[in-house]
Amino acid sequence: MKPTALFICFLLGMFIAVGQKYPWPVGATPELTANFGELRSNHYHMGLDGRTQQRENLDIYSMEEGYVSRIKIEPWGFGRAIYIDHPNGITSLYAHLNDFYPELEAWVKQKQYEAERWQIDIPVPAGLFPVKRKQLIAYSGNTGGSMGPHLHFEMRDTKTEVVLNPLKHGFHIADKTPPDVLRLAVYDRTISTYEQSPRYIPLIKTAGGYTAQDIVLKTDRVSFGFTSYDRYTGSTNQNGIYGAALFLNNVEQCRFRMDSIHYSHTRYLNAHIDYKTKLSGGPYIQHLSLLPGHLHHIYSGGDGILTLNGDEWQDVKIIVYDPVGNQSTIRFKVRGSAVPASVKKMNEPVFHPNVLNIFENENVRFYLPEKALYDSFQFKYNTLNTATGVVHQLHNGTVPVQEFFNVQIRDESFPKPEKVVMHYYFGTRKKFAPTRYSNGWYTAAFRELGNFKLLYDTIPPMISVITHTPSRISFTITDNAEELVNFRATLNGQWILVSYDKGKNFVYKKDDRCKKGSNTLEIYVEDLAGNTSTRTFTFNH
């Protein structure tokens, strides 16, 4: 290859590497409110959040030519979302949208009427809706799990559905600002991370990065964590970091990168952070080490647990960096010492990751699958007698769980087993689940430890009509168990399309099924325990 051709290839590689390949999908100045891999409750943020100037109905564009391959509409999550398959093997996703572009909007509405369902997740025949690069495909909104107007944008490998970091695959935000590091934390890895509180080490910011005073520890096995955020040039928004690396005496021990994450792995965030500290009201601390049950692939190299030799001082370096290579370095020395482990009598069982853990007595039992836990802990059980029944305290919610597990509670006092739901709560969190009954035992599935009780639910949902305008009718449905399993609305005996974004406001936008003169709207709803309500509303149009 001629030198000129080599130089051209080098420039092309640099052009793609710095992310100049695709146009920005929002009809506004490129700005981020969140980036890929950012820390969220029970999951990583799996894309970019593009600012829409705190407004709705800005133009949303396709990043490249391709065709619409999937449409998803749901009350939470993505809200209204478009998936586009591209010839290069990438699928792009655009979420929290309002209307799709007119031809697609009409097709989707037709499919909803055919299925008699507002909430849908349907494939679109290849080539039915082709799109060009930077073609208008929808308008921005605030639908689904959005807490404010913005666009959630993702890039996925079409075949594997692995989600890719757009800032490493063709998108670019001007950035010359290194990550900020707020705190350094140390853990004694001779004991469980759930049975200790981190020791915080004050950091001193210098021209060359960050330093800390020399650290003396009463253990010979340690790991580190830190709190950090990233900002791009001209923005004060605190985004997530891209990666970090740990070095001992200049030898790399462990590294993680937010390059790609599959949705089946996103809950492993709970092993990547100090979950107990965060849930107890503390900050996000990202581990720079693997917990024994952490099976996610963002880490490479060793496990990040350092073995310290006697009373020798060791040099530790942590580098935190962003997608374009800006980095901050933390430097300090550490010295440890082996301390004989104290023998503690265990009155409760110890649960371990990577094995089946079982707890059972005459009134409650559950089994945690092999891949459910990230670290060991001493399980504690207790009961509380309350006015509404017995509460079974299955440890507490500061220990995270990766997989669903069945909780079984024995109680033969309820007259109708089909009216029994199981209630979970811990702190401000609460959930309800339907139960299955067999031989005196009620079974329900959960993915969190904490407090569990059975509730006898005979209270039907409540339907309240809020407003009736010339163009729409809106109403709310509330239930004591907070979740509905069935909803249907008909107008003059015909099914109608009623949206229920965020599961709160049910809205019927009057269409051709609303006739001139008198109309009868009938609403039917069913809750987890099978309680039903029906309300009829007559109006003139």
N, C-alpha and C positions, 0 to 999 in steps of 0.2 A: 504494500500500500504506500502511495506517495505521501511525503510529509504534509502536503496541503490537505489531502484526504484525512490523514490522522488528525490534523488540527481541526478540520470541520467536524469530525466525529467527537472530538473532545468538547468543542463548543456546544454540540447538540446534547451531549451528556450533561453538561453543566446547565443547559437551558431547562432540561427536564428535571434535574436534581433540585434546582431552586424553586421548582413549582410554577412554571410559567405556561403550563400546557393547556389548562382549561379556564374558561371564563367564569367569573363569579356568578352563582345562580340567583342572586337577589338583585332586583332592580334598584340598587342603592350602593353607596360607597362600601367597599369590603370592610366589614368590622365583625369581630367575634365577641360573643358573650360567653362562650364555652368552647373548649376544644376536645379532641379525642383523648380518651383515657382519664378524663377528669373524674374525681372521686365523688360518688353519689351514694345515696342510701341503698345498700344491697346490690349495687351494680356500678360498673364503669360507665361513663358517658361515652356513647359509641359513635359519635360523629362530631360535626361542627355545628354550632348554633350561630346563624348569621343574623346580625342586627337588622331590624326592619323599622328603625326610627320610632319605636314604640307605637307603630301604626299597623293596621291590618290592610289587606288588599293591595299590597305592592306586587308588582310583576315577579313571577318566579320562572326561571329559564332552565331548559335542559343543558347540562354541561357539555354534551356531545351528541352527535347523531345516534339514532337507535330506534327503539320502539317501546311503547308502554307494554309492560309484561305482567303487571299485577296492580290491583287496587285494594287498599285496605281502609275500612272505616270502622272505628271503635270508639267507645265513650272515653276511654283513658288511653294510655300509651301514645301512639302516633296520631291519634285523632283521624284526620283525613290524610291519606298518604298515597303517593304515586311511586311505583318502581319502574325504572327504564333500563332495559338491557342494551348494551353497546357492543359493537363488533369486536372491540379489543378484549372481551371477556370480563368486563366490569359491569356491575349493576349499580346504578345510582338511585338513591331514595330521597324523597322530599316530603317532609311531614309537618303536621300542625297546620295544614292548609285550610283555606275556605274553599270556594268553588274551583273545580277543574276548568280547563278551557272548554268552550261551549259544546263541541262535538263529543268530547269525552264525558262531560257532565251529563249530557242527555243519555248516553249509552249506560252509564253507571246507574242512573235513576231507573231506567228500564229494567236492569238486572235486579235492582232492589225490589221493584214491584213484582217481577216474575218469582222471586224467592220469598216474597212477603217478609222481608227482613231489612231493617235499616243497617244493622251491624253486619258487614260482609268482609270477606277476604277471598277474592276471586282472581284466578289467572285470566289474562287477556290474550286472545289468540295472537301469535307472532305476526307482526306486519299489519294488524288491523288499525293501529294508530301509530304510524311512523312519525318520528320527530327529527328535526334538524338541530344542528348545533345552535345554541342560544335561542331556541324557539320558545315562545310563551307556552307554558304548560298548566299554570294554575295561578292562584292569588294567595298571598301569605295570610296567615290567620293566627288563631290562638286556641285551636281545637285539641282535644285529647288531654294528655298530662301536662300540657304547657301551662306555665305560671304567668305568662305574659306574651305579647305578640312577638314572634320570631320564626325563622325557618330552621328546622333540624334537618341536616344534610348528611347522608352517609354514602360511602363507596364500599361495595362488596365484590369479592370474587364470585362470579356468577355460578360456577360449578360447585364450589365448596361452601358458599355463603359466609366465608370468613370476612369480617368487617375490617377494612383497611383504614389506616390513618391518612386522611386526605392531604395533610400537610407534608406527607412523604410520598404522595402519589399524584402530583400534578397541580396542587393548589399552593398559593404563596401569600403570606401576609408579611409585609416589611417588618423586620425584627432585628435589632442590634442590641437588645436588652437581655442580659443574663438573668437566670432565675434568682429569686430572693429566697433565702433560707432563714426560717424563723426560729427553729429550735432543733436541738440534737437530743436523742433519747437513747439510753443504754438499758439492755435487758440481760439478766442472769439466765443463761440457757441451760443451767442444770435443773431448773424447775420450769413449770408451765408458764407460758406468757399470760394465761388467764388467772394465775394465782400470784400475781405481783403487779405493782404499779411501776411505770417506767421511771428511771432516774434521769432528770433533765440536766443537761450540761449547758451552762451559759455560753453563747457564741459572741465573739468579737469580730465585727466587720472591719476588714482592712482593704488596702488597695489591691492586694493579691487574692482576695477572697474572704474566707472566714477562718478564725482560729479559736481554740478552746484551751483552757488550762489543762495541764496534765491530769489524767484520770487514774485513780487508784481504786481497784475493785477487789472485793472479797470473793472472787470466783475465778476459775480458769477457763470458763466457756462463756463467751459474750456474743451479743449481736447488737446492731444499731438500727435506729429508725430516725426519721427526721420529718419536719414539717416544712414544706416549700410550695411556692407557687410561681408561675411564669407570667410575664407581661410582654406584650409586643410593643414596638416603638409607637409612641403617641397615644397609648391606651393605659388607663389605670386599672382595667379589669383584671382580676386575679384568676388566671387560668391554671389548669393542671400542668404538671411537668411531663416531659417526654421520657426521660430516663435518668438513671443514676448508676454509678459503679463504686465498688468498695475495694480498697487496696490495703494490704498489710505489708509493710516494708517494701513498698513499690511493686508488689506482686498482686495482680487482680484476683479477688476472691469470689466476687459475685457481681452480677449486673442485671438490671431489668430495663426493657424498652417497651414503649407503647406503640408498637408497629402495627399489630393486628390482633384482634380478639374475636372469637366466635361467641354468639349469644349464649351458647350452652356453657360457656366459661365465665360469663360476666359476673356471676355471683361470687367467684373466687376473689373479688375485691375484698371480701370479708376476711380473707387470709392474708391479703397484702397490707392491710391496715391493722393498727391496734384497735380491734373492735370494742373491747371492753372499755378502753379509755374514751373512745368516741361516744359510745352509748351512755356512758356515765356523765356526759356533759363536757368532756374534754375536747381537744383539737383532733384533727386528722393527723395521725402519725403513720407514715409509710415505712413498712419494714424493708430493710435492705438485707433480707435473709429469708430463707424458706421455712415455713412451719412444716411439721412432719406430714400433714395431710394436704398440703398445697400442691395440687397437680396441674396447675395452669402453666402455660408455656412462655409467659413474658420474661421469665428468669432464664439466665444462662450462666455457665461456669459452675462454681461450687454452691454450697448451701448458704454461704455468708455467715456461718457460725465460726467465730475465731477461737482457737485454742491458744491460750497465753502460757508461755513457758516461765514458770517460777516467778522470780521477782524482776525479770528483765523488762526494760522499757521497749515497747513496740511502736513503730510509726504507723499511724492510720491516716488514710486519705479517702475522702468521699467526693466524687465529682457528680454534680447535678447539672443536666444539660437539656436544651430545648431542641426542636426538630432541625434547626438550621445551624447548630453547633455552638451557640452561645452557652457558656458554662460558668458555674460557680464551684469553687473548690473549698472544702473544709479540711483543715489539717490539725492534728493533735497527737499526743502520745498517750499510751495506755499501759498499765501494768496490773497484773492480776496475781492471785495466789490461790492455791488449792485449799479449800476449806472442807474438812470432813463433814459429810452430809449427816444431819441430825436424823435419828430414827424417830418417825412420828407414827403413832398408832392410828390406823385408818378405821374410822367407824362407818364410813360410807364407801361404796365402790368407786374405783377409779376407772373412768371411761378413757379409751385410747382411740386415736385415729387409725384407719386402715384395718379395723377389725369390727365384727358385729358386737354391739353393746346392748345389753338386755337389762331391763329393770321391771320387776313385777311383784305385786303383793295381792291380797285378796280383793282389792277394790280398784286398782289401776295397774296398767302395764303398757310398756312400749318397747320398741326395738329400733335402734339407730343403725341404718345400713353401714357397710364398711367404709364408704366414701363420704359419710355425713359430717365427720369432724375434722378440724384442722390441727388441733393440739389436744394434749391430755388435760383432764381436770378431775377433781374429786367431786363426784355427783352428790347432791344433797336433795333430800325429799322431805316434805312437810305437808300437813293438812291444816286448813282453816275452816272453821264452822261459821257460815254467814247466814243472814236472814233468807237468802235465796238458794242455799244449799252448800254442799261441801266443795271447797276449793282444793285441788291437788296441785301443790307447788313442785313442779318438775324442774329442779334447779332454778335458774333464772335466765333472763334474756341477754345477759352480758356474754354468754358463750354462743357464738353463731353456729348455724347448722347449714350445710350445703344442700342436702337432699330432703325431700318430703319423707315423713314417717307417720305411722298410724299411732294414735293415742286411743287406748281403750279404757273405759270407765264402767264399773259395774254399779247398777242401780235399778232395782225392780219396782220402784215406788210410783213410776209414771203410768197413768191409765192408758195413754195412747203413745206407743213408741215412735210412731211416725211424726209426732209433734215435738220431738226432742232435738235440739241443736246443741252443739258444743261451743262454748265461749272461751276464747283465749285472751289474756291481757297481761301486759307487763309495762309499767310506767304509763306513758300516754298511748301506747299501742294497744289495739284490740282488733280481734277478728272473730267471725262466726263461721261455722261450717256445718253442713248437714251431717247427720249420723246414719250409720247402718246398725241395725239391731239384731243380735243373735244370742240366745241363751242367757239373757240378763246383762249382756255387755253391749255398750254403745261405742262405735268406732268412728273416728274422723281423722282426716289427714291435715298435718301442719308442717311448718318448716322453721319453727322457733321454739325454744324452751321458755318456760315461764309458768304462768298460772292457768289452770284449766278447770272448767266446771260445766255441768250440764244445765240447760235451761229448758223449761217446758213452755213452748211458744204457741199460744192460741190467739195471739193478737194479729188481725189482718193488716195489710198495708193501708195507708191513708192516702187518698187521691184528693188533691186540692187544685181547683182551677184558679189560675192566677190572672190571666188577661185574655181578652177577646178583642181583637182589632180587625179592621177590614181585610188585613193580609195574613193574619196568623192567629192561632190559639196556643197558649202555653200553660202548662200546669206542672205541679211537682208531685212526686210520690215519695212518701217516707215510710220507714219500717223500723221496728225496734231492733231487728237483727241486721239492719243496714244493707242487706243484699237481696236483690230480686232474681228469680230464676226464669220468670216468664212474663212477657208483656205483649199486649196486642191492642190495637186501636182500630175501630172501623167507623166509617162514615156512611150512613144510610145503608148499612149492611156490607159495604165494601172495605177491604183492608186499605189503610192509608199509611203513608210514609211519615213517621214521627221520629225526629232525631232526639237523642238524649245525651248530648255531649257532657262529659264529666259526671254522668249519672245523676244529674240534678234537674236541670230544666228540660222538660219534654216539650218539643215545639213541633206543631203542624203548620207548615206553610201552605196556605190554601192553594189548591191546584184544580185541575179540571174535574176532579171527583167531588168538589164542593159546588153544588148547584145553586142557582138563584132561588131565593125564597127560604123556606124552612129546611134545616138540616139537623140530623140526629147523630151526635158523636157518642160512641160507647167505648169505654176504656176498661180493659181487664188486666189484672196484675196478680202474680203469685209470688210468695216469699219462700225462703229456704225450708220452712216447716210445712209447706203446702197450704198455708192460709191464703185465701183469695179475696179480692175486692173487685167490685164492678161499679162504675159510675156512668150515668147517662146524662148528656148535656145537649140541650136543644137550643139552636141559635138561628137567626136569619142572616142571609148573605145577600 
